[in-house]
């Protein structure tokens, strides 16, 4: 299940790709990933996630701040409705 935060980040990535005229393959390769990386990110049936290393790389590619990929100040949603890996102590 995709969280509202993940959806927000994907939306920003798509906007920046459109501004630069980049395809999913272009961006994947610019990130040093295989051709399908970004396509899998946008496919709801895939479990591809963006991590902080990816956000740093995206900021470098798009010449922006890492913060540009995150909502300000935050997104309100119930985190308990989304599965997480591991067990809380």
C-alpha positions in Angstrom: 0.0 0.0 0.0 1.3 3.4 -0.9 1.3 6.0 1.8 0.3 9.6 1.2 3.9 10.7 1.8 5.1 8.3 -0.9 2.4 9.5 -3.2 3.5 13.1 -2.6 7.1 12.3 -3.4 6.1 10.5 -6.6 4.1 13.5 -7.6 7.1 15.8 -7.2 9.3 13.4 -9.1 6.8 13.3 -12.0 6.6 17.2 -12.0 10.4 17.5 -12.1 10.7 14.9 -14.9 8.1 16.8 -17.0 9.9 20.1 -16.4 13.2 18.6 -17.6 11.6 16.6 -20.4 12.9 13.4 -19.0 11.5 9.9 -19.5 11.4 7.3 -16.7 14.3 5.5 -18.5 16.3 8.7 -18.7 15.9 9.4 -15.0 16.6 5.8 -14.0 19.9 5.8 -15.9 20.8 9.2 -14.6 20.4 7.8 -11.1 22.7 4.9 -12.0 19.9 2.4 -11.8 18.5 -0.1 -14.3 16.1 1.2 -17.0 13.0 0.1 -15.1 13.7 1.6 -11.7 11.5 4.7 -12.0 8.8 2.9 -14.0 8.5 0.4 -11.0 8.3 3.4 -8.6 5.2 4.6 -10.4 3.6 1.2 -10.8 1.2 0.6 -7.9 1.6 -3.1 -8.2 5.4 -2.9 -7.5 6.9 -2.4 -4.1 9.7 0.0 -5.3 10.4 2.7 -2.7 12.4 5.9 -2.6 15.0 6.1 0.1 17.0 9.1 1.3 20.0 8.1 -0.9 17.6 8.3 -3.9 16.2 11.7 -2.8 19.8 13.0 -2.5 20.5 11.7 -6.1 17.3 13.2 -7.4 18.1 16.6 -5.8 21.5 16.5 -7.6 20.0 15.6 -10.9 17.2 18.2 -10.7 19.5 20.9 -9.2 17.2 21.4 -6.2 17.1 20.8 -2.5 16.2 17.5 -0.9 13.5 19.3 1.0 11.7 20.0 -2.3 10.6 16.4 -2.3 8.9 16.6 1.0 5.7 18.4 2.1 6.0 21.5 4.3 5.4 21.2 7.1 4.0 17.6 6.8 1.1 15.4 5.6 -1.5 14.4 8.1 -2.4 10.7 7.9 -2.9 7.7 10.2 0.4 5.8 10.1 -1.1 2.8 11.9 -3.1 2.0 8.7 0.1 1.2 6.9 2.2 -2.0 7.4 5.8 -1.5 8.5 8.6 -4.0 8.5 10.0 -5.2 11.8 8.5 -5.1 15.3 8.2 -2.1 17.6 9.6 -2.5 21.0 
